[in-house]
Amino acid sequence: MKPSHTPNSTPSSPAVVTPVGWLHTARFLTTAPELQHLPPIDVPEIAFVGRSNAGKSTCINTLTQQRRLAFASKTPGRTQSINLFALGKQNTTDAVFADLPGYGYAAVPQQAKRRWQQVMANYLVSRKSLTGIVMLCDARLGLTELDELLLEVIRPRVEDGLKFLVLLTKADKLTRAEANKAISIAKLQTAGGDLALFSALKKQGIDQVAQTLWDWSHPVQPADAGAATA
């Protein structure tokens, strides 16, 4: 009689964290009504910016698979704070997402608009831990004048190495031909910057965005690169 098979008793190795799975670890960290209220961060920080109706909160909630991580107000322009979310497993933080207030909503008083324009400009220009920026634009509208003004604000930092990605949201509203045209126009407006189509409804672009944000937050060190090519 053959001996019965004995299962391998070696402890299983830890599950590999995928970029998409990593996004699901996001949790609320803090909120700050002014730049000076933000805590110092010693890990990569990635900011999400966009017009009030570009679907920014919906995008963050879709990427993280959390329905209300980023507050999507029924009144565009209502959110008036910078909200930070920490990412990382097992009580560690290896990156932070910053959700900046939406801009461009006409019903917001001019004084509030000017104040937040200045807060955002100061954040984007001076925040030391800022590693990358994700700009969200409605794919049907493309980059608007306000988006292009923001591009001018961050251009010097992008030229110095700041990561930058434009997400064309609500891509499910476009035909394939319209989507290709939107990408081509946006490439011209951003001088060949990184772009991706995104749809929260169709879950389009999630894997691509997750990989990009993971790479920004976990850059390959010289020693790692050498080991990879050995």
N, C-alpha and C positions, 0 to 999 in steps of 0.2 A: 504494500500500500504506500503510495507516495505521500510524503509529508505535506501537510496543508501549507498554503502560501502564507507567509508572515509579512504583514504590511511594513513598509519602511518606517522605522521609528524616528528617523532623523527629523528634527523640527523643520517645518516648511519655512522657506525664505520669505521675508516681508514682501507684501504685494507691491508691485511696481506702480508708482504714481504716474498716471498719464496727465498730459496737459489739461485735458477736459476735467478729469477727476480733481486735479489741483484747484481748478476754478471753483469747484463745489465746496471747498473748505473756507470760502470767504465768510467773514463775520464782521459785524459793525465794530468799529474801533472808537471813533469820536466824531464830533461835529464842531465846527468853528465858524462863528459869524464874521471873524476878521482874521487876517493873515497871522497876526501875532499870537493868536490863540492856538495855532497848529503846533503840535508837539514835534520836537526834532525826531527825524526818522533816519536810521542807519542801514536801511535796506532799500532796494530799488522801489521807487514810487512812480506810479503810472497814472496820469490824469486823463479823465474822460471829459471832453468838452463838446459843445454843440448848441445849436439854436433850440429854443424851448420846445419846439414841435418836431424835433428830429428823431425822437424815440430813444433818447439816451438812457433813461431809467429802465425802460423796457429791455434794452440791449443788455445792461448790466445784470438785471434779474434773469434774463434768459441764459446768459453765459454762466452764471453761478447756480442756476436751477433753484433760485429762491424767489418767491413771488413778491416779497416786499422788502428785499434788502435795500434797494434804492427806491426812495419814495417817489412814486409817479403821481403828482398832484393832478386833479381834474382841471385845475386852473393853471395853464402854462405860465411860467415866470414866478410862481408862488414860492418855490424853494429859494432861500436866501442865505444858504450856508455851504461851506465846503465840508463834505462828508467823507471820512476815511474808513476804508475796510481793510482788514488784515487778511492775508492768505498764508497758509502753511499748515501742515499736519502736526498732530501731537503737541499742541500748545506752543508751537514755534511760529514765528513770523518770518517769512523769507521774501515778502513783497507787500506793498500797500497800494490799493487803488484809491484815487481821489476823484470823487464825483463833484464836479464844479457846477454851479448854478447855470441853467440854460440862459441864453442871451437872445435879445432881439424881439421879445414879445411886446407888442405895441401898447397893451393895456397897463404895463408897469410904469409907474410915475417916473418922469425924467430924472429926478434926483436919485431915485433908487438905481436906475440904469447907470448913471454916471458913477455912483459909488461902486457898483459891482464890476463895471468895466475896469476901474482902477484897481480893485482888489484882485481881479483875475489877471490883469496885466502884470501886477507886482508879483503874483504867485508864479506865473509862467516865466518871468524873467529872472526871478531871484531865488526860487525854491531850490536849495542845494541838493536835496535828495531826489529831485525830479529826474527820472530816467527816460521816460517816454510819454508821448501824448497820443491819444486816440481821439480824432475828430469825427463826430458823427454828422452826416448830412443826409437829408431826404434824397433818395436816388432820383426822384421825379423832378427835383429842383436843382440838384447839383450844388456846387459851392456858391453861396450868395456873397454879396458885397461884404457883409459882416464876417463871413468865414475867411474871406481873403484878407480883411483887415487883421484878423487874428493870426493868419499865416505870416504877415509882415512882422508882428510882434515876436513870434517865436523863431523866425528865420535865422537870426544870428546863432541861437542855441542849436538849432538843427544842423547848421553848417559846422558847428563845433562837436557834433556827434550825438545830439539828442535824438532818440528814436521817434519816428513819426509815422502814423498810420491813419488813413482816411477810410472810414466805413460808410459805404453808401447804403443806408437803411431802407426798409420797406421795399426791398428789391422784388418781392413777390408781385408788386403792382406793375412791373414792367415786363414787356415781351423780351425775348432774347435779343432781338435787334436793338431795342431801346436800352437794354442793360449794357450791351457792348458800346453803344454810343455814349452812355453816361460815363463809363469807365474811360473812354478815349478823351472826352472833354476834361474830366477830372485830372487825368494825367498831365494834360497841358497846363491846367491851372496850378498844379502842385509841382510843376517842373520835374515830372517823372517820379514823384513820391510813391510810396507803397500804398496800394488800394485794395479793397475787398468789398464784394457785394455781401449784404447781410439782410436776413429776414428772420425776425423772431417768430413769425407765424409758420414759416416753412422750415425753420431751423437751418437755414442756409448760412454757410460761412462760419459756423461755430468751431469746427475742427481747425480751420485755418487761423482764426483769430486766437484760439486757445494756444496753438503752437507758437504763434508770434509773441504773445504775452509771456509764455513760459520761457522762450529764448531770451527775451529782454530781461527777465527776472533772474535767469540762471545762466549768465554768460559763461562761455567756455574759457577757462583759465589756460595760460600758456602750457602749464604742466599737463593739464587734461588733454590739450590738443596734441602734445607730444606723445602721450600714452595711446591716444587713439590711432596715431599713425605708425606706432611702433610695430 
